[in-house]
């Protein structure tokens, strides 16, 4: 009986009570570990990501670099080579030569930039006499031998040279020289070769100044001085350096980054394609010459043991009895080959029928990378172009040329005029004008060249309608065409006065005769005579 009582099980779950900790928490942990183990045996699910397709890194973009490096650091390593290659293309590539001429012709133009000085008097009207004096003095300074230190360039040609350096090398440098011996105005300009500015000169100073690519900068990035290589023969590396203060230098270039200190050649984006295109054209021309020559090979008969090929025999059979193989074809002649020899022609398929379409596609890409250059003008290709499409493309191209004109005016011409005006007063070239009214004359307005259309009738009629409707003024329309309203009106007034004087002289030389009495009708005369007879 006692044994039965001892073997009786307790009323509670002794096994659960014997387990340490929380039974429920332990069971939850076991279920979680089992679920983790099950998930680890399954394929991992892809996690959605938000990103840019251009920032993808895979096998297709392995060679697509995207490091963020300062442009000045890139220029320190690549600028000398870029400038050298750009200059080489300017010498050898016809499309680059054409582009550089386009830059000179469209930015400067055949007549150069026009200067207007619309100085006003106390009455608010333009002082025509003072305007003529200032503009005439600047015209004298712009002549050849006056405005430039070497005495070889006029101001128009100097601007064309600067634009050439700007497009080919990416920048232009002008030094202003003042003092005795600098012409009648005591003020001249010196054009400096951009390769003289030392590409390799880099330095840092304790006061925060630094030198990058030969340009000395303040802690704020303002140019303080330029370090030039004095010897042209040793440029761009080596030679003695000369430090020129920034107050004497105008350094013009288009900045792509805020801290950029040097310009980049304009053809840099199309440089590689131009080089490859030139190689393709050269290979195509050689292939076409070979195709036009109709080359061929001599095939010896089977079993020939004199040599491994006809070329090793010098194209002449060694036996004296054998005839010489024909090596040159003459018009209207027929030759015989030795017995057993055959002639196998070599006829390459060039010029290829797709040559033109490939060249057009390549040149469209080249022109897209050149500022202001449209394909039709750059490639001299007007095939398949109508008036509307040509006009649409030309309008965009002319807008870009106008923008580049504005850049050139900002970098050179606007800061030039106040300095020239100051030196013109000091040198006595403007003795007729009071120097106390300097601010009155410091109002130069520069006008770049403008373009006409092949059929300007519609444009002229449109401008006339705009003026009649009050949408534009006469002055604004004249300035849009590249003219000076005051100069045109003065010239027109002088022409009208001259024409009126000539007309008056003609009337004096040939006085007007009084009008003759009208003749009587024949019937009336007869009637009058008959009446008189009665």
SEFIKOL-200303 format. One record per residue (C-alpha): residue in three letters; z, x, y. Coordinates in steps of 0.1 Angstrom, whole numbers, plus 5000, padded with zeros to 4 digits. Each point is the difference from the previous one (the first is absolute). Layout:
+------+------+------+------+
| gunu |   pz |   px |   py |
+------+------+------+------+
|  ALA |    Z |    X |    Y |
...
+------+------+------+------+
//
This chain:
+------+------+------+------+
| gunu |   pz |   px |   py |
+------+------+------+------+
|  UNK | 5000 | 5000 | 5000 |
|  UNK | 5009 | 5028 | 5024 |
|  UNK | 4967 | 5018 | 4991 |
|  UNK | 4980 | 4969 | 5009 |
|  UNK | 5017 | 4998 | 5033 |
|  UNK | 4993 | 5037 | 5007 |
|  UNK | 4963 | 4997 | 4993 |
|  UNK | 4995 | 4970 | 5024 |
|  UNK | 4976 | 5009 | 5028 |
|  UNK | 5012 | 4997 | 5036 |
|  UNK | 4988 | 4971 | 5021 |
|  UNK | 4983 | 5023 | 5025 |
|  UNK | 4970 | 5024 | 4997 |
|  UNK | 5018 | 5032 | 4993 |
|  UNK | 4968 | 5021 | 5000 |
|  UNK | 4991 | 4989 | 5035 |
|  UNK | 5036 | 5006 | 5012 |
|  UNK | 4999 | 5035 | 4985 |
|  UNK | 4969 | 5010 | 5021 |
|  UNK | 5009 | 5019 | 5032 |
|  UNK | 4988 | 4986 | 5033 |
|  UNK | 4983 | 4967 | 5008 |
|  UNK | 4982 | 4985 | 4971 |
|  UNK | 4976 | 4981 | 5022 |
|  UNK | 4991 | 5030 | 5021 |
|  UNK | 4995 | 5021 | 4969 |
|  UNK | 4976 | 4974 | 4985 |
|  UNK | 4980 | 4998 | 5033 |
|  UNK | 4996 | 5037 | 5001 |
|  UNK | 4988 | 5001 | 4964 |
|  UNK | 4974 | 4973 | 5008 |
|  UNK | 4988 | 5020 | 5031 |
|  UNK | 4996 | 5032 | 4981 |
|  UNK | 4980 | 4982 | 4973 |
|  UNK | 4977 | 4985 | 5027 |
|  UNK | 4995 | 5035 | 5015 |
|  UNK | 4991 | 5014 | 4967 |
|  UNK | 4975 | 4973 | 4994 |
|  UNK | 4983 | 5005 | 5034 |
|  UNK | 4998 | 5037 | 4994 |
|  UNK | 4978 | 4995 | 4970 |
|  UNK | 4976 | 4978 | 5020 |
|  UNK | 4972 | 5013 | 5024 |
|  UNK | 5014 | 5004 | 5035 |
|  UNK | 4988 | 4973 | 5024 |
|  UNK | 4981 | 5012 | 5032 |
|  UNK | 5018 | 4998 | 5032 |
|  UNK | 4981 | 4986 | 5029 |
|  UNK | 4995 | 5025 | 5029 |
|  UNK | 4989 | 4995 | 5036 |
|  UNK | 4978 | 5028 | 5013 |
|  UNK | 4967 | 5009 | 5017 |
|  UNK | 4969 | 5006 | 4979 |
|  UNK | 4992 | 5030 | 5021 |
|  UNK | 5034 | 5016 | 4991 |
|  UNK | 4994 | 4997 | 4962 |
|  UNK | 5004 | 5032 | 4980 |
|  UNK | 4980 | 5001 | 4968 |
|  UNK | 4972 | 5020 | 4984 |
|  UNK | 4974 | 4986 | 5024 |
|  UNK | 5020 | 5011 | 5031 |
|  UNK | 5012 | 5034 | 4987 |
|  UNK | 4977 | 5019 | 5024 |
|  UNK | 5007 | 4976 | 5029 |
|  UNK | 5024 | 5019 | 5022 |
|  UNK | 5024 | 4983 | 5023 |
|  UNK | 5025 | 5025 | 5012 |
|  UNK | 5014 | 4995 | 5035 |
|  UNK | 4995 | 5033 | 5019 |
|  UNK | 4999 | 5007 | 5037 |
|  UNK | 4964 | 5001 | 5013 |
|  UNK | 5008 | 5033 | 5018 |
|  UNK | 5010 | 5015 | 4966 |
|  UNK | 4967 | 4988 | 4985 |
|  UNK | 4980 | 5014 | 5029 |
|  UNK | 5017 | 5034 | 4998 |
|  UNK | 4986 | 5003 | 4965 |
|  UNK | 4967 | 4982 | 5003 |
|  UNK | 4988 | 5000 | 5037 |
|  UNK | 4983 | 5035 | 5000 |
|  UNK | 4980 | 4991 | 4969 |
|  UNK | 4992 | 4965 | 5014 |
|  UNK | 4987 | 5015 | 5033 |
|  UNK | 4980 | 5027 | 4981 |
|  UNK | 4984 | 4975 | 4978 |
|  UNK | 4993 | 4976 | 5029 |
|  UNK | 4983 | 5028 | 5018 |
|  UNK | 4980 | 5010 | 4970 |
|  UNK | 4988 | 4964 | 4996 |
|  UNK | 4991 | 4999 | 5037 |
|  UNK | 4977 | 5030 | 4993 |
|  UNK | 4984 | 4989 | 4967 |
|  UNK | 5003 | 4962 | 4996 |
|  UNK | 4974 | 4979 | 5019 |
|  UNK | 5022 | 4969 | 5000 |
|  UNK | 5029 | 5019 | 5016 |
|  UNK | 4976 | 5014 | 5026 |
|  UNK | 4988 | 4965 | 5007 |
|  UNK | 5036 | 4987 | 5003 |
|  UNK | 5010 | 5027 | 5024 |
|  UNK | 4969 | 4992 | 5022 |
|  UNK | 5010 | 4964 | 4999 |
|  UNK | 5035 | 5008 | 5012 |
|  UNK | 4986 | 5020 | 5030 |
|  UNK | 4974 | 4974 | 5009 |
|  UNK | 5022 | 4969 | 4997 |
|  UNK | 5033 | 5014 | 5014 |
|  UNK | 4986 | 5021 | 5029 |
|  UNK | 4965 | 4987 | 5002 |
|  UNK | 4969 | 5015 | 5016 |
|  UNK | 5014 | 4998 | 5035 |
|  UNK | 5037 | 5006 | 4993 |
|  UNK | 5030 | 4980 | 5012 |
|  UNK | 4995 | 4982 | 5033 |
|  UNK | 5027 | 5004 | 5027 |
|  UNK | 5008 | 4974 | 5026 |
|  UNK | 5027 | 5004 | 5026 |
|  UNK | 5005 | 4965 | 5015 |
|  UNK | 5025 | 5011 | 5027 |
|  UNK | 5009 | 4971 | 5024 |
|  UNK | 5007 | 5001 | 5037 |
|  UNK | 5027 | 4982 | 5019 |
|  UNK | 4980 | 4967 | 4999 |
|  UNK | 5000 | 5000 | 4962 |
|  UNK | 4963 | 5006 | 4998 |
|  UNK | 4984 | 5030 | 4984 |
|  UNK | 4996 | 5029 | 5023 |
|  UNK | 4964 | 5009 | 4993 |
|  UNK | 4999 | 5032 | 5021 |
|  UNK | 5031 | 5015 | 4984 |
|  UNK | 4988 | 4990 | 4966 |
|  UNK | 4968 | 5018 | 5005 |
|  UNK | 5017 | 5031 | 5012 |
|  UNK | 5023 | 5003 | 4970 |
|  UNK | 4973 | 4992 | 4975 |
|  UNK | 4976 | 5024 | 5016 |
|  UNK | 5026 | 5028 | 4998 |
|  UNK | 5006 | 4994 | 4963 |
|  UNK | 4963 | 5000 | 4995 |
|  UNK | 4998 | 5035 | 5015 |
|  UNK | 5029 | 5012 | 4978 |
|  UNK | 4982 | 4986 | 4969 |
|  UNK | 4970 | 5022 | 5004 |
|  UNK | 4992 | 5029 | 4977 |
|  UNK | 5019 | 5031 | 5009 |
|  UNK | 5027 | 4983 | 5020 |
|  UNK | 5022 | 4980 | 4976 |
|  UNK | 5001 | 5024 | 4971 |
|  UNK | 5014 | 5036 | 4999 |
|  UNK | 4970 | 5015 | 4981 |
|  UNK | 4975 | 4985 | 5024 |
|  UNK | 4977 | 4986 | 4973 |
|  UNK | 5009 | 4964 | 4998 |
|  UNK | 4999 | 4970 | 5023 |
|  UNK | 5027 | 4974 | 4997 |
|  UNK | 4977 | 4977 | 4979 |
|  UNK | 4992 | 5028 | 4975 |
|  UNK | 5037 | 5010 | 5000 |
|  UNK | 5009 | 4965 | 4989 |
|  UNK | 4974 | 5000 | 4973 |
|  UNK | 5014 | 5033 | 4987 |
|  UNK | 5035 | 4986 | 4999 |
|  UNK | 4989 | 4970 | 4981 |
|  UNK | 4982 | 5022 | 4975 |
|  UNK | 5032 | 5020 | 4994 |
|  UNK | 5020 | 4967 | 4999 |
|  UNK | 4978 | 4985 | 4972 |
|  UNK | 4994 | 5032 | 4981 |
|  UNK | 5034 | 5017 | 5002 |
|  UNK | 5021 | 4969 | 5007 |
|  UNK | 5012 | 5013 | 5033 |
|  UNK | 4990 | 5016 | 5033 |
|  UNK | 5019 | 5024 | 5023 |
|  UNK | 4994 | 5005 | 5037 |
|  UNK | 5018 | 5024 | 5022 |
|  UNK | 5002 | 4994 | 5038 |
|  UNK | 4997 | 5031 | 5021 |
|  UNK | 5009 | 5000 | 5037 |
|  UNK | 4999 | 5025 | 5028 |
|  UNK | 4977 | 5023 | 5019 |
|  UNK | 4968 | 5010 | 4982 |
|  UNK | 4998 | 4966 | 4982 |
|  UNK | 4971 | 4987 | 5020 |
|  UNK | 4998 | 4982 | 5033 |
|  UNK | 5027 | 4975 | 4990 |
|  UNK | 5024 | 5026 | 4985 |
|  UNK | 5001 | 4979 | 4968 |
|  UNK | 4981 | 5004 | 4968 |
|  UNK | 5002 | 4991 | 4963 |
|  UNK | 4999 | 5023 | 4970 |
|  UNK | 4989 | 4985 | 4966 |
|  UNK | 5020 | 5017 | 4972 |
|  UNK | 4990 | 5002 | 4963 |
|  UNK | 5025 | 4980 | 4980 |
|  UNK | 5001 | 5026 | 4972 |
|  UNK | 5016 | 5024 | 5026 |
|  UNK | 5032 | 4979 | 4998 |
|  UNK | 5019 | 5018 | 4973 |
|  UNK | 5002 | 4978 | 4969 |
|  UNK | 5024 | 5023 | 4982 |
|  UNK | 5026 | 5004 | 5028 |
|  UNK | 5032 | 4981 | 4990 |
|  UNK | 5035 | 5007 | 5013 |
|  UNK | 5034 | 4984 | 5008 |
|  UNK | 5023 | 5009 | 5028 |
|  UNK | 5038 | 4995 | 5004 |
|  UNK | 4996 | 4978 | 5031 |
|  UNK | 4980 | 4975 | 4980 |
|  UNK | 4965 | 5011 | 5010 |
|  UNK | 4975 | 5004 | 4972 |
|  UNK | 4965 | 5012 | 4995 |
|  UNK | 4976 | 4982 | 4977 |
|  UNK | 4964 | 5009 | 4996 |
|  UNK | 5001 | 5022 | 5031 |
|  UNK | 5014 | 4972 | 5022 |
|  UNK | 5035 | 5006 | 5015 |
|  UNK | 5020 | 4968 | 5002 |
|  UNK | 5032 | 4989 | 5017 |
|  UNK | 5028 | 4984 | 4979 |
|  UNK | 4984 | 4966 | 5010 |
|  UNK | 4966 | 5011 | 4988 |
|  UNK | 4984 | 5006 | 5034 |
|  UNK | 4975 | 5029 | 5002 |
|  UNK | 5015 | 5029 | 5019 |
|  UNK | 4974 | 5027 | 4994 |
|  UNK | 4970 | 5009 | 4979 |
|  UNK | 4997 | 5033 | 4980 |
|  UNK | 4964 | 5012 | 4999 |
|  UNK | 4984 | 5029 | 4981 |
|  UNK | 4986 | 5021 | 5028 |
|  UNK | 4972 | 5016 | 4978 |
|  UNK | 4973 | 4976 | 4990 |
|  UNK | 4988 | 5022 | 4972 |
|  UNK | 5034 | 5000 | 4983 |
|  UNK | 5005 | 4962 | 5002 |
|  UNK | 5014 | 4979 | 4984 |
|  UNK | 5024 | 5026 | 4985 |
|  UNK | 5012 | 5033 | 5014 |
|  UNK | 4996 | 5016 | 5034 |
|  UNK | 5023 | 5000 | 5030 |
|  UNK | 5014 | 4967 | 5012 |
|  UNK | 5000 | 4987 | 5036 |
|  UNK | 5025 | 4974 | 5011 |
|  UNK | 4985 | 4975 | 5025 |
|  UNK | 5023 | 4974 | 5016 |
|  UNK | 4992 | 4964 | 4992 |
|  UNK | 4996 | 4993 | 5037 |
|  UNK | 4967 | 5019 | 4999 |
|  UNK | 4986 | 4983 | 4968 |
|  UNK | 4985 | 4967 | 4992 |
|  UNK | 5001 | 4994 | 4963 |
|  UNK | 4980 | 4970 | 4989 |
|  UNK | 5001 | 4984 | 4965 |
|  UNK | 5005 | 4967 | 4983 |
|  UNK | 5035 | 4998 | 4986 |
|  UNK | 5005 | 4982 | 4967 |
|  UNK | 5038 | 5007 | 4999 |
|  UNK | 5026 | 5001 | 5028 |
|  UNK | 5009 | 5037 | 4995 |
|  UNK | 4965 | 5013 | 4993 |
|  UNK | 4992 | 5032 | 5020 |
|  UNK | 4964 | 5007 | 4990 |
|  UNK | 4968 | 4980 | 4996 |
|  UNK | 4981 | 4994 | 4967 |
|  UNK | 4962 | 5003 | 4998 |
|  UNK | 4984 | 4966 | 5001 |
|  UNK | 4979 | 5005 | 4969 |
|  UNK | 5031 | 5007 | 4978 |
|  UNK | 4998 | 4967 | 4982 |
|  UNK | 4963 | 5004 | 4992 |
|  UNK | 5000 | 5037 | 4995 |
|  UNK | 5002 | 5000 | 4961 |
|  UNK | 4973 | 4973 | 4997 |
|  UNK | 4977 | 5018 | 5024 |
|  UNK | 5003 | 5032 | 4980 |
|  UNK | 4993 | 4982 | 4967 |
|  UNK | 4971 | 4981 | 5015 |
|  UNK | 4985 | 5032 | 5013 |
|  UNK | 5002 | 5015 | 4965 |
|  UNK | 4984 | 4969 | 4985 |
|  UNK | 4971 | 5000 | 5025 |
|  UNK | 4994 | 5037 | 4993 |
|  UNK | 5000 | 4994 | 4962 |
|  UNK | 4977 | 4970 | 5004 |
|  UNK | 4976 | 5020 | 5022 |
|  UNK | 4999 | 5029 | 4975 |
|  UNK | 4994 | 4975 | 4971 |
|  UNK | 4972 | 4983 | 5021 |
|  UNK | 4984 | 5034 | 5005 |
|  UNK | 5002 | 5007 | 4963 |
|  UNK | 4985 | 4966 | 4993 |
|  UNK | 4972 | 5005 | 5025 |
|  UNK | 4992 | 5034 | 4984 |
|  UNK | 4994 | 4984 | 4965 |
|  UNK | 5015 | 5029 | 4981 |
|  UNK | 4995 | 5004 | 4963 |
|  UNK | 5006 | 5023 | 4970 |
|  UNK | 4977 | 5017 | 4975 |
|  UNK | 5008 | 4991 | 4964 |
|  UNK | 4988 | 5026 | 4975 |
|  UNK | 4984 | 4990 | 4967 |
|  UNK | 5022 | 4995 | 4969 |
|  UNK | 5007 | 5033 | 4982 |
|  UNK | 4995 | 5022 | 5030 |
|  UNK | 5020 | 5032 | 4996 |
|  UNK | 4992 | 5019 | 5031 |
|  UNK | 5031 | 4989 | 5018 |
|  UNK | 5026 | 4973 | 5000 |
|  UNK | 4983 | 4983 | 5030 |
|  UNK | 4970 | 5003 | 5022 |
|  UNK | 5023 | 5011 | 5029 |
|  UNK | 5011 | 5031 | 4981 |
|  UNK | 4963 | 5010 | 4997 |
|  UNK | 4997 | 4998 | 5037 |
|  UNK | 4976 | 4970 | 4996 |
|  UNK | 4974 | 5025 | 4988 |
|  UNK | 4990 | 5005 | 4963 |
|  UNK | 5004 | 5037 | 4991 |
|  UNK | 4968 | 5003 | 4980 |
|  UNK | 4970 | 5011 | 5020 |
|  UNK | 4977 | 4975 | 4984 |
|  UNK | 5022 | 4971 | 5010 |
|  UNK | 4994 | 4983 | 5033 |
|  UNK | 5025 | 4999 | 5028 |
|  UNK | 5020 | 4968 | 5003 |
|  UNK | 4993 | 4979 | 5031 |
|  UNK | 5029 | 5003 | 5025 |
|  UNK | 4985 | 4985 | 5032 |
|  UNK | 4980 | 4968 | 5005 |
|  UNK | 4971 | 4999 | 5025 |
|  UNK | 4983 | 4969 | 5012 |
|  UNK | 4968 | 4991 | 4982 |
|  UNK | 5004 | 5026 | 4972 |
|  UNK | 5005 | 4998 | 4963 |
|  UNK | 5015 | 5027 | 4979 |
|  UNK | 5002 | 5006 | 4962 |
|  UNK | 5032 | 5009 | 4982 |
|  UNK | 5001 | 5023 | 4970 |
|  UNK | 4996 | 4984 | 4966 |
|  UNK | 5030 | 4981 | 4989 |
|  UNK | 5019 | 5000 | 5033 |
|  UNK | 5010 | 4967 | 5016 |
|  UNK | 5011 | 4992 | 5035 |
|  UNK | 5031 | 4978 | 5004 |
|  UNK | 5006 | 4985 | 5035 |
|  UNK | 5033 | 4998 | 5018 |
|  UNK | 5000 | 4971 | 5024 |
|  UNK | 5034 | 4991 | 5015 |
|  UNK | 5004 | 4965 | 5014 |
|  UNK | 5004 | 5010 | 5037 |
|  UNK | 5000 | 4987 | 5027 |
|  UNK | 5020 | 4973 | 4983 |
|  UNK | 4994 | 4964 | 5009 |
|  UNK | 5037 | 4995 | 5007 |
|  UNK | 5002 | 5029 | 5024 |
|  UNK | 4997 | 4979 | 5032 |
|  UNK | 5026 | 4975 | 4989 |
|  UNK | 5025 | 5027 | 4990 |
|  UNK | 4995 | 5018 | 5033 |
|  UNK | 5006 | 4968 | 5020 |
|  UNK | 5032 | 4992 | 4982 |
|  UNK | 5013 | 5035 | 5004 |
|  UNK | 4991 | 5001 | 5037 |
|  UNK | 5017 | 4967 | 5007 |
|  UNK | 5032 | 5015 | 4987 |
|  UNK | 4995 | 5031 | 5021 |
|  UNK | 4993 | 4979 | 5032 |
|  UNK | 5031 | 4979 | 4993 |
|  UNK | 5022 | 5032 | 5003 |
|  UNK | 4984 | 5012 | 5033 |
|  UNK | 5012 | 4983 | 5032 |
|  UNK | 4973 | 4981 | 5019 |
|  UNK | 4973 | 5009 | 4975 |
|  UNK | 4981 | 4970 | 4986 |
|  UNK | 4979 | 5005 | 4969 |
|  UNK | 4966 | 4990 | 5014 |
|  UNK | 5002 | 5025 | 5028 |
|  UNK | 5016 | 5028 | 4981 |
|  UNK | 4976 | 4998 | 4971 |
|  UNK | 4970 | 4992 | 5022 |
|  UNK | 4994 | 4970 | 4978 |
|  UNK | 4987 | 4968 | 5016 |
|  UNK | 4984 | 4986 | 4969 |
|  UNK | 5009 | 4964 | 4994 |
|  UNK | 5019 | 4996 | 5033 |
|  UNK | 4995 | 4970 | 5022 |
|  UNK | 5010 | 4995 | 5036 |
|  UNK | 5031 | 4980 | 4992 |
|  UNK | 5015 | 5023 | 4974 |
|  UNK | 4991 | 5031 | 5021 |
|  UNK | 5017 | 4984 | 5030 |
|  UNK | 5032 | 4991 | 4981 |
|  UNK | 5004 | 5036 | 4986 |
|  UNK | 4991 | 5016 | 5034 |
|  UNK | 5026 | 4979 | 5018 |
|  UNK | 5028 | 5013 | 4978 |
|  UNK | 4987 | 5036 | 5003 |
|  UNK | 4998 | 4998 | 5038 |
|  UNK | 5036 | 4987 | 5002 |
|  UNK | 5011 | 5031 | 4982 |
|  UNK | 4980 | 5023 | 5022 |
|  UNK | 5015 | 4982 | 5031 |
|  UNK | 5035 | 5006 | 4985 |
|  UNK | 4992 | 5037 | 4995 |
|  UNK | 4988 | 5001 | 5036 |
|  UNK | 5034 | 4986 | 5011 |
|  UNK | 5018 | 5027 | 4980 |
|  UNK | 4980 | 5027 | 5016 |
|  UNK | 5006 | 4986 | 5035 |
|  UNK | 5038 | 4999 | 4993 |
|  UNK | 5002 | 5035 | 4986 |
|  UNK | 4978 | 5018 | 5025 |
|  UNK | 4984 | 4981 | 5029 |
|  UNK | 5030 | 4981 | 5014 |
|  UNK | 5023 | 5030 | 5002 |
|  UNK | 4971 | 5021 | 5013 |
|  UNK | 4993 | 4981 | 5032 |
|  UNK | 5034 | 5003 | 5018 |
|  UNK | 5001 | 5038 | 4993 |
|  UNK | 4964 | 5003 | 5013 |
|  UNK | 5008 | 4979 | 5031 |
|  UNK | 5030 | 5022 | 5008 |
|  UNK | 4980 | 5032 | 4997 |
|  UNK | 4971 | 4985 | 5020 |
|  UNK | 5024 | 4993 | 5029 |
|  UNK | 5015 | 5035 | 4997 |
|  UNK | 4966 | 5017 | 4999 |
|  UNK | 4988 | 4981 | 5031 |
|  UNK | 4972 | 4982 | 4981 |
|  UNK | 5014 | 4967 | 5013 |
|  UNK | 5007 | 5011 | 5036 |
|  UNK | 4985 | 4967 | 5013 |
|  UNK | 5028 | 4980 | 4984 |
|  UNK | 5037 | 5000 | 5009 |
|  UNK | 5021 | 5015 | 4972 |
|  UNK | 5028 | 4976 | 5010 |
|  UNK | 4980 | 4972 | 4984 |
|  UNK | 4998 | 5018 | 4966 |
|  UNK | 5012 | 4968 | 4982 |
|  UNK | 4972 | 4981 | 5015 |
|  UNK | 4974 | 5022 | 4984 |
|  UNK | 5018 | 5004 | 4967 |
|  UNK | 4984 | 4969 | 4985 |
|  UNK | 4973 | 5013 | 4978 |
|  UNK | 4983 | 4976 | 4976 |
|  UNK | 4980 | 5016 | 4972 |
|  UNK | 4972 | 4981 | 4983 |
|  UNK | 4985 | 5010 | 4967 |
|  UNK | 4964 | 4993 | 4990 |
|  UNK | 4989 | 4966 | 4989 |
|  UNK | 4971 | 4989 | 4978 |
|  UNK | 4970 | 4977 | 5003 |
|  UNK | 4984 | 4978 | 4974 |
|  UNK | 4965 | 5001 | 4987 |
|  UNK | 4994 | 4964 | 5013 |
|  UNK | 5024 | 4997 | 5030 |
|  UNK | 4986 | 4967 | 5013 |
|  UNK | 5026 | 4978 | 4983 |
|  UNK | 5029 | 5022 | 5010 |
|  UNK | 4989 | 5001 | 5037 |
|  UNK | 4996 | 4962 | 5000 |
|  UNK | 5034 | 4996 | 4984 |
|  UNK | 5016 | 5022 | 5027 |
|  UNK | 4983 | 4980 | 5028 |
|  UNK | 5013 | 4968 | 4985 |
|  UNK | 5035 | 5014 | 4998 |
|  UNK | 4999 | 5011 | 5037 |
|  UNK | 4986 | 4966 | 5011 |
|  UNK | 5028 | 4981 | 4981 |
|  UNK | 5027 | 5023 | 5015 |
|  UNK | 5009 | 5016 | 4966 |
|  UNK | 4993 | 5035 | 5012 |
|  UNK | 4996 | 5018 | 5033 |
|  UNK | 4972 | 5021 | 5012 |
|  UNK | 5022 | 5031 | 5001 |
|  UNK | 5013 | 4995 | 4964 |
|  UNK | 4964 | 4995 | 4987 |
|  UNK | 4988 | 5031 | 5017 |
|  UNK | 5029 | 5021 | 4986 |
|  UNK | 4993 | 4986 | 4965 |
|  UNK | 4965 | 5015 | 5004 |
|  UNK | 5015 | 5034 | 5010 |
|  UNK | 4992 | 4998 | 5037 |
|  UNK | 5021 | 5002 | 5032 |
|  UNK | 4999 | 4967 | 5019 |
|  UNK | 5005 | 5017 | 5034 |
|  UNK | 4973 | 5026 | 4993 |
|  UNK | 4975 | 4973 | 4989 |
|  UNK | 5007 | 4978 | 5030 |
|  UNK | 4998 | 5029 | 5024 |
|  UNK | 4967 | 5011 | 4985 |
|  UNK | 4987 | 4964 | 4999 |
|  UNK | 5009 | 4995 | 5037 |
|  UNK | 4983 | 5032 | 5009 |
|  UNK | 4969 | 4989 | 4980 |
|  UNK | 4999 | 4966 | 5018 |
|  UNK | 5004 | 5016 | 5034 |
|  UNK | 4972 | 5025 | 4992 |
|  UNK | 4977 | 4973 | 4987 |
|  UNK | 5007 | 4979 | 5031 |
|  UNK | 4991 | 5029 | 5022 |
|  UNK | 4968 | 5006 | 4981 |
|  UNK | 4990 | 4964 | 5002 |
|  UNK | 5006 | 5000 | 5038 |
|  UNK | 4977 | 5031 | 5003 |
|  UNK | 4973 | 4983 | 4980 |
|  UNK | 5001 | 4970 | 5023 |
|  UNK | 4998 | 5022 | 5031 |
|  UNK | 4970 | 5019 | 4986 |
|  UNK | 4981 | 4968 | 4991 |
|  UNK | 5009 | 4972 | 5025 |
|  UNK | 4996 | 4965 | 4987 |
|  UNK | 4968 | 4983 | 5014 |
|  UNK | 5003 | 4965 | 5013 |
|  UNK | 4987 | 4974 | 4975 |
|  UNK | 4964 | 4989 | 5005 |
|  UNK | 4992 | 4964 | 5010 |
|  UNK | 4991 | 4979 | 4971 |
|  UNK | 4963 | 4994 | 4996 |
|  UNK | 4987 | 4965 | 5007 |
|  UNK | 4986 | 4981 | 4971 |
|  UNK | 4962 | 4999 | 4997 |
|  UNK | 4997 | 4962 | 5004 |
|  UNK | 5022 | 5001 | 5031 |
|  UNK | 4978 | 5027 | 5016 |
|  UNK | 4968 | 4981 | 4993 |
|  UNK | 5015 | 4968 | 5013 |
|  UNK | 5011 | 5017 | 5032 |
|  UNK | 4966 | 5015 | 5005 |
|  UNK | 4982 | 4967 | 4996 |
|  UNK | 5024 | 4983 | 5024 |
|  UNK | 4993 | 5028 | 5026 |
|  UNK | 4963 | 4994 | 4996 |
|  UNK | 5004 | 4964 | 5008 |
+------+------+------+------+
//
